[in-house]
Amino acid sequence: SLIDEAKVFLQNPHDHEVPIDPGIECVTRILQETIPTVMVDVGTGTGCIAITLALELPDMKVLAIDLSKEALSLAKENAERLQVTNIQFLHGDCIEPLKNLQEYFLIVSNPPYLSVHSGELQAGVREFEPSMALFAEREGKEASDRIVEQAKKHPFCVGWILECPE
């Protein structure tokens, strides 16, 4: 899982891929050999990944970013309900809200990666998930490509862990 891979990164940062479901893998890439003090969940949605990171890594600062104010509101409610204190919620696109961050950070994200041309989803997914959380342009690569492109330009980004199609 993304959470397990984040823990692996903290112990032994290295580039690798790990299959997590049929056709889906976690891809870890290192930009610099520095242990981060901040975890960043891009496209946090309900906050599941960010909140779990915050609970399992209590000494780590966690930033949860989403373009949807509604999603951020729900994520905040979830964090408050679980009494998570080492998390902040930022509204914005991709890692743009981090432009002034001067702490080393690792991006952990499950971005939308289904192609708009993909077939049927599991029953119930399409009804409950907003399309912006599921679908990406360019055969499902647009969101992850943007994260990688922006990560490479930020001087404090140490790398990323992305869930994506194999």
Buried (B, 14 or more C-beta within 10 A) or exposed (E): BBBEBBBBBBEEBEEBEEEBEEEEBBBBBBBEEBEBBBBBBBBBBBBBBBBBBBBEBEEBBBBBBBBBEEBBEBBBEBBEEBEBEBBBBBBBEBBEBBEEBEEBBBBBBBBBBBBBEEEEEEEEEEEEBEEBBBBBEEEBBBBBBBBBEBBEEBEBBBBBBBBBBE
